Each structure stands twice: as structure tokens, then as C-alpha cells.
Amino acid sequence: MSSAPHFQRVALIGFGLIGGSIARAAKLQGLAGEIVTTARSEKTRARVMELGIVDQVVATNAEAVKDADLVILCIPVGACGEVAQEIAAHLKPGAVVSDVGSVKGAIVRDMAPHLPKTVHFVPAHPVAGTEHSGPDSGFAELFINRWCILTPPEGVDAAATDRLRAFWAAMGAKVEVMTPDHHDLVLAITSHLPHLIAYTIVGTADELAQVTESEVIKFSAGGFRDFTRIAASDPTMWRDVFLANKEAVLEMLGTFTEDLAKLTRAIRRGDGEALFDHFTRTRAIRRGIVEIGQDSAAADFGRQHGQLGNKP
């Protein structure tokens, strides 16, 4: 546990999987003197109070950020601009303001114009998650050995970025800094496109007239089970992600469509050599992921409490 808190007062706007995991991890590691949160619904706020994870649960975003020296928006990307405008006048000078969205260019465009020059805006994206949501879904180990990408806009105070880097590292994350636009391009191929494909495949299975829904469920092989796990992710969050990062996603989708057409031709022509070469090349990428430690016995989707070994 840290000898002194990294931040005296941490405000979490939204309390689902990510917000709840931040609260649990920060509390466990002694990273905050006080943690205050709010959530959109009264039901969620009541449940957070029952869980006893945070020090205060308040009714409004403005009340939550008062006197906070770290504010993290843990809400869908599409809501961040409006909330930034709502809390701007109530932010403490010198506070670090961040988020957890998986799109960063839109976050900078939507939030930065509303934030006062007296605060430090350092967007962040913890690349971790499960298919579960809500205040009960979080767990302190979620970020251990997972990447958190910081995308500070040009001119942001380096010391503020370093403070946020240290905060995420103390929760077990590996931290990297990149520009918002580069982040969005990287995540379009590593996360957003795979989710789009998963949603499509599960939707296609649902529409097959010659295969019943019960058969799809009963005879699901490992690959399809993985797709259904991904496709169970929060629909509001992913709607916002695809709309906010549409240019990068469309670029990656175009490349994917071209590659799929090549495989279609190879299958139609019975070109086994082309299929073998393609599968061999992609297998090497999978091995590379394993070799650098970006995979474990429990993948991000479906990870449970305590599966990842020792705490940091």
C-alpha cells in the first residue's frame, strides 16, 4: 500500500465496471484520501452506498467534483462533452480531469473546449474490461498487467500527466502515452473492429432461418462462444464508440473487407496454398501476443475476481 495518497480527493462520474474497479483498486492501494462518486440513476447510487466502496455518494456531478484534485469521467463517450460543460465551473484549480473512454479524438474535441485553463486535462483509456456492467461488476484486479493509454493534448502540463501515470501504475496497469489520433487508429483495429465483427456474426446467427436459436446456443463451439462474450458488451458504450471513431473504424473495415474478399476467392477456387499462407501469417501474430505477456489463462472478457494472481 502507498505511504501517502496520490490524490486527496478523487471524484468518479459514473460507477459501472470501470468506475467501480477504479474505486476498489484505489481504495485497496491507498491511492486516494477520499473517493466520492455519483451515477445517473438513484437506484445505482443507492446500490453503491450499500456496497460501501467509496466515502461519499452524491446526487449531482457538480457536487461530486467539488474540491476534487482528480476527476475521472467513467461514462459513455457520447455523454462526456455535456458532463464537461456541466462540471466546468465547479472544478478545483489545479485538478487533473480525465476519462476512461476507448475513443480519444472525440473526447478531446468534446471536452477540452468546456474545461477551464486552470485544470489539467489528461484523457485516458484503460484497455481492460469484461462483458459485465453495473456497480457490482467491478473488481480491484481488473487493471493488473493491462495497458492504460494516456493521450494528453498538446501543451498539457507534463507533471499532471506523470501524476496520472503513477496513479494507473499503482493500480497495476502498464501505462503508455500517445496522441489521441494515433490511439484511435490503433484501437480501431485491435478493439473496435473485432467488436463490430463479433456483433455481426452473432446477429447473422440469429437471422439464420435454417438454424434455430436453440441450436446456436446448444452447439456453440469455442470461437462462437468468444464472439458472444464480446457481443454481450454494453450497447450504449459501443454505439458511442463507433459513432465517435467512425473514420478510423471505416478505414480498418475497408481493409478488412478487402482481405475477406481475397479469402472468399481462395475458398471458391479451392486455393489451399493461399489459405495456408494466410493462416500461418496470422498464427504468428497470435504467438507474438502470447510471448509479450498480453494474454493469460483468463482473457479480459470473462475475467473474474482474483484470477490474476498477486496484487501490485
Backbone torsions as a table, in degrees:
resi	resn	phi	psi	omega
1	MET	NA	143.8	-178.5
2	SER	-65.0	146.7	-179.9
3	SER	-72.2	-28.0	178.7
4	ALA	-144.3	147.2	-179.5
5	PRO	-64.6	144.1	176.4
6	HIS	-69.5	-34.2	178.6
7	PHE	-136.0	139.0	-179.3
8	GLN	-71.4	-41.5	-179.0
9	ARG	-135.3	119.5	179.1
10	VAL	-109.9	127.6	177.9
11	ALA	-109.8	126.2	177.9
12	LEU	-110.4	116.8	178.4
13	ILE	-95.5	104.1	-173.8
14	GLY	102.0	140.1	-174.3
15	PHE	-141.6	67.8	173.9
16	GLY	-104.0	-142.2	-178.8
17	LEU	-57.6	-51.1	-175.0
18	ILE	-73.8	-48.2	178.9
19	GLY	-59.9	-42.6	178.8
20	GLY	-65.9	-35.7	178.7
21	SER	-71.1	-38.8	175.7
22	ILE	-60.7	-46.3	-179.4
23	ALA	-59.8	-45.7	-178.3
24	ARG	-65.5	-45.1	-178.4
25	ALA	-68.1	-42.4	179.9
26	ALA	-64.8	-39.4	178.0
27	LYS	-65.4	-44.3	-178.2
28	LEU	-62.7	-39.4	-176.0
29	GLN	-93.3	1.9	178.5
30	GLY	65.7	37.8	-174.6
31	LEU	-88.6	-9.9	-177.4
32	ALA	-136.2	135.7	174.5
33	GLY	-67.5	-35.6	-179.3
34	GLU	-149.9	139.2	176.9
35	ILE	-120.0	123.5	178.1
36	VAL	-121.5	145.2	-178.3
37	THR	-143.0	164.0	168.6
38	THR	-144.9	162.6	177.6
39	ALA	-143.7	162.1	-172.2
40	ARG	-64.7	-41.5	-174.8
41	SER	-99.8	148.1	176.8
42	GLU	-63.4	-35.0	179.2
43	LYS	-61.3	-43.6	179.5
44	THR	-66.9	-42.6	179.0
45	ARG	-60.7	-39.7	178.7
46	ALA	-64.7	-39.7	180.0
47	ARG	-67.1	-39.1	177.9
48	VAL	-62.6	-39.8	177.5
49	MET	-62.2	-40.8	178.6
50	GLU	-63.2	-37.1	-178.1
51	LEU	-68.8	-28.0	177.8
52	GLY	68.2	28.7	-175.8
53	ILE	-84.1	-31.3	-175.0
54	VAL	-114.5	170.2	-178.3
55	ASP	-84.4	-32.4	179.3
56	GLN	-142.9	143.1	169.5
57	VAL	-121.8	119.4	-175.5
58	VAL	-115.7	169.4	-171.6
59	ALA	-88.3	-26.5	-175.2
60	THR	-126.0	155.8	177.8
61	ASN	-65.4	-38.1	179.7
62	ALA	-61.8	-41.4	178.7
63	GLU	-67.5	-36.2	-178.1
64	ALA	-64.6	-40.5	-173.5
65	VAL	-84.4	-9.2	-178.8
66	LYS	-58.2	124.2	178.2
67	ASP	67.2	7.7	179.0
68	ALA	-78.6	137.0	175.1
69	ASP	-101.2	0.4	166.1
70	LEU	-142.1	123.5	178.0
71	VAL	-120.2	125.2	179.5
72	ILE	-123.4	121.5	175.9
73	LEU	-84.7	113.9	-178.9
74	CYS	-111.4	57.1	-174.0
75	ILE	-132.1	166.6	177.9
76	PRO	-55.8	147.5	-176.8
77	VAL	-54.1	-40.4	-176.1
78	GLY	-65.5	-16.9	-178.4
79	ALA	-96.9	-8.1	-170.3
80	CYS	-68.6	-37.5	-179.6
81	GLY	-63.2	-45.3	179.9
82	GLU	-63.6	-41.3	-179.8
83	VAL	-68.8	-37.8	177.2
84	ALA	-59.1	-42.1	178.1
85	GLN	-64.5	-38.2	-178.6
86	GLU	-66.6	-38.6	-173.2
87	ILE	-94.8	-10.4	-170.3
88	ALA	-51.4	-47.3	-175.2
89	ALA	-72.3	-11.1	-174.7
90	HIS	-106.9	1.9	-177.3
91	LEU	-78.1	140.9	178.3
92	LYS	-74.8	132.7	175.6
93	PRO	-56.1	134.1	-179.1
94	GLY	90.0	-4.7	-179.9
95	ALA	-67.8	149.3	171.3
96	VAL	-94.6	126.4	179.8
97	VAL	-113.2	129.7	-175.9
98	SER	-142.7	-174.7	179.0
99	ASP	-152.4	-173.9	178.5
100	VAL	-133.7	15.9	-174.6
101	GLY	-69.2	152.9	-178.4
102	SER	-91.5	7.9	170.3
103	VAL	-123.9	133.9	-173.4
104	LYS	-113.6	-33.8	178.7
105	GLY	-60.1	-45.7	179.8
106	ALA	-66.8	-35.6	178.3
107	ILE	-62.2	-45.2	179.1
108	VAL	-63.2	-44.1	-179.2
109	ARG	-64.9	-38.6	-174.1
110	ASP	-83.7	-31.8	-174.3
111	MET	-96.1	-44.2	-171.8
112	ALA	-53.8	-42.4	-178.3
113	PRO	-61.2	-23.1	-176.3
114	HIS	-92.4	-18.8	-173.0
115	LEU	-84.5	138.9	179.9
116	PRO	-69.0	155.0	-179.5
117	LYS	-68.0	-12.1	-177.7
118	THR	-82.3	-4.1	178.6
119	VAL	-113.5	165.3	-179.2
120	HIS	-109.4	116.4	-175.2
121	PHE	-98.2	111.3	-178.2
122	VAL	-129.1	89.3	178.3
123	PRO	-61.4	151.6	-178.5
124	ALA	-144.2	154.9	176.0
125	HIS	-139.4	100.2	172.2
126	PRO	-73.6	116.6	-176.2
127	VAL	-86.1	75.4	-177.0
128	ALA	-157.8	151.9	178.1
129	GLY	173.8	173.7	170.6
130	THR	-134.3	179.2	177.8
131	GLU	-81.8	-1.8	-175.9
132	HIS	-91.8	157.8	179.6
133	SER	-144.1	171.9	179.6
134	GLY	97.5	167.0	-173.4
135	PRO	-65.3	-23.2	-179.7
136	ASP	-85.3	-8.7	-171.4
137	SER	-82.9	-19.3	-174.9
138	GLY	-73.8	156.0	173.3
139	PHE	-154.0	148.5	-169.5
140	ALA	-63.6	-26.3	-175.2
141	GLU	-85.6	-0.3	-172.3
142	LEU	-55.0	-37.1	-171.5
143	PHE	-93.6	-3.5	-176.0
144	ILE	-63.2	124.5	179.5
145	ASN	61.4	20.3	172.4
146	ARG	-107.2	153.7	-178.5
147	TRP	-78.5	144.1	165.1
148	CYS	-123.9	121.8	-176.8
149	ILE	-101.9	124.0	176.1
150	LEU	-99.5	138.0	-178.7
151	THR	-131.0	66.5	-178.8
152	PRO	-64.8	133.5	175.7
153	PRO	-63.6	160.9	-179.3
154	GLU	-58.5	133.4	176.9
155	GLY	93.1	-3.2	179.4
156	VAL	-69.8	143.1	-179.4
157	ASP	-57.2	123.6	-177.9
158	ALA	-62.9	-32.2	-179.7
159	ALA	-66.1	-35.8	178.1
160	ALA	-66.6	-41.4	176.5
161	THR	-62.0	-41.2	179.6
162	ASP	-64.2	-38.4	178.4
163	ARG	-63.4	-42.4	-179.9
164	LEU	-70.3	-37.3	175.6
165	ARG	-58.0	-45.8	-179.6
166	ALA	-64.0	-36.7	178.6
167	PHE	-61.2	-49.5	-179.6
168	TRP	-67.7	-38.2	179.0
169	ALA	-62.8	-37.4	-179.8
170	ALA	-67.7	-21.8	175.7
171	MET	-87.6	3.4	175.1
172	GLY	103.4	-3.3	-175.9
173	ALA	-80.8	152.4	167.5
174	LYS	-93.0	129.0	-169.7
175	VAL	-113.0	136.8	175.3
176	GLU	-135.5	149.8	179.5
177	VAL	-114.0	133.4	175.8
178	MET	-151.2	171.2	179.4
179	THR	-74.4	154.4	179.4
180	PRO	-57.3	-43.2	-177.5
181	ASP	-66.3	-40.0	178.7
182	HIS	-67.6	-39.8	175.8
183	HIS	-54.8	-47.0	-175.4
184	ASP	-65.5	-34.6	177.7
185	LEU	-69.3	-44.0	179.5
186	VAL	-62.8	-46.1	-177.1
187	LEU	-72.9	-23.1	177.3
188	ALA	-60.9	-38.5	-178.7
189	ILE	-89.7	-32.7	-175.4
190	THR	-87.9	-19.8	-176.3
191	SER	-134.0	-52.8	-171.5
192	HIS	-68.0	-47.8	178.5
193	LEU	-62.8	-44.3	175.9
194	PRO	-57.5	-37.8	177.2
195	HIS	-66.2	-41.6	179.1
196	LEU	-61.5	-41.8	178.5
197	ILE	-64.6	-41.8	180.0
198	ALA	-62.2	-47.0	178.1
199	TYR	-59.7	-38.7	-177.9
200	THR	-68.7	-45.4	-178.4
201	ILE	-63.7	-43.8	179.0
202	VAL	-65.9	-38.4	176.9
203	GLY	-65.0	-39.6	178.0
204	THR	-62.5	-43.6	178.6
205	ALA	-60.7	-36.6	-178.6
206	ASP	-68.5	-26.0	-175.7
207	GLU	-93.7	-5.5	-177.9
208	LEU	-69.2	117.0	-177.9
209	ALA	-71.0	-31.5	-174.6
210	GLN	-86.8	-2.5	177.3
211	VAL	-126.4	122.7	-177.3
212	THR	-77.0	158.7	179.0
213	GLU	-60.7	-38.1	-179.9
214	SER	-64.6	-34.3	177.9
215	GLU	-70.3	-39.3	177.3
216	VAL	-59.5	-44.6	-179.5
217	ILE	-69.4	-44.3	-174.4
218	LYS	-67.6	-41.5	-172.5
219	PHE	-105.6	23.5	179.8
220	SER	-62.8	122.2	174.8
221	ALA	-84.2	173.0	-174.1
222	GLY	-54.3	-44.0	-178.5
223	GLY	-61.9	-44.8	-179.5
224	PHE	-67.8	-36.0	176.9
225	ARG	-60.7	-40.4	177.5
226	ASP	-62.2	-41.7	179.2
227	PHE	-63.8	-42.3	-179.1
228	THR	-66.3	-31.7	178.3
229	ARG	-65.8	-44.6	178.4
230	ILE	-65.7	-42.1	-177.0
231	ALA	-71.2	-6.9	176.4
232	ALA	-85.4	0.9	-178.4
233	SER	-65.1	162.7	-174.7
234	ASP	-57.9	119.7	-175.1
235	PRO	-68.0	-33.1	178.3
236	THR	-64.6	-45.9	180.0
237	MET	-59.0	-46.5	-175.2
238	TRP	-75.7	-29.1	171.4
239	ARG	-58.4	-47.6	-179.1
240	ASP	-65.0	-38.1	-179.5
241	VAL	-61.0	-48.1	-176.5
242	PHE	-68.3	-35.1	177.8
243	LEU	-72.3	-36.9	-177.3
244	ALA	-76.4	-28.8	-177.2
245	ASN	-116.2	34.8	-170.5
246	LYS	-64.1	-36.1	-177.5
247	GLU	-64.1	-47.9	-179.9
248	ALA	-67.6	-39.6	179.6
249	VAL	-64.7	-43.3	179.3
250	LEU	-64.1	-36.8	176.9
251	GLU	-63.0	-47.4	179.4
252	MET	-67.6	-35.6	179.2
253	LEU	-66.4	-35.9	176.7
254	GLY	-63.8	-44.7	177.8
255	THR	-63.2	-42.3	179.1
256	PHE	-62.3	-41.9	-179.6
257	THR	-61.9	-39.6	177.4
258	GLU	-63.6	-43.6	179.1
259	ASP	-65.8	-37.8	178.7
260	LEU	-65.2	-37.0	177.7
261	ALA	-64.2	-37.7	177.5
262	LYS	-62.9	-43.5	178.7
263	LEU	-66.5	-37.0	177.3
264	THR	-59.7	-44.7	179.4
265	ARG	-65.2	-39.4	-179.8
266	ALA	-63.7	-41.8	179.0
267	ILE	-67.0	-44.2	-179.0
268	ARG	-61.3	-38.1	-177.7
269	ARG	-87.1	-4.1	-177.2
270	GLY	69.0	31.6	-176.8
271	ASP	-84.9	81.9	-178.9
272	GLY	-63.2	-33.7	-178.9
273	GLU	-64.3	-42.3	179.5
274	ALA	-64.7	-41.3	178.1
275	LEU	-64.1	-44.4	-179.1
276	PHE	-62.5	-43.9	179.8
277	ASP	-62.1	-42.5	-179.3
278	HIS	-65.2	-46.1	-178.5
279	PHE	-66.5	-33.6	178.4
280	THR	-66.3	-42.0	179.8
281	ARG	-65.5	-43.0	-178.1
282	THR	-72.2	-29.9	176.5
283	ARG	-62.4	-35.8	179.7
284	ALA	-64.6	-35.0	177.8
285	ILE	-65.2	-43.0	178.0
286	ARG	-59.8	-43.4	179.2
287	ARG	-63.3	-36.4	178.5
288	GLY	-64.5	-38.5	177.8
289	ILE	-62.0	-43.4	-179.9
290	VAL	-66.3	-42.2	-175.4
291	GLU	-64.4	-32.5	-179.9
292	ILE	-89.3	6.5	174.8
293	GLY	82.4	18.0	179.7
294	GLN	-90.3	18.4	173.4
295	ASP	-142.4	154.2	178.7
296	SER	-145.2	-178.3	179.3
297	ALA	-61.8	-24.1	177.8
298	ALA	-121.6	116.4	-179.5
299	ALA	-73.5	169.4	178.8
300	ASP	-53.2	-47.7	-179.5
301	PHE	-81.0	118.3	-178.0
302	GLY	99.7	-0.6	178.7
303	ARG	-64.8	145.6	-179.1
304	GLN	-123.7	169.4	-179.6
305	HIS	-56.8	133.7	169.3
306	GLY	78.4	5.0	-176.1
307	GLN	-80.5	-13.4	-169.9
308	LEU	-103.7	18.8	172.5
309	GLY	82.7	-147.3	-172.0
310	ASN	-69.7	148.5	174.3
311	LYS	-76.8	158.1	-179.0
312	PRO	-67.2	NA	NA
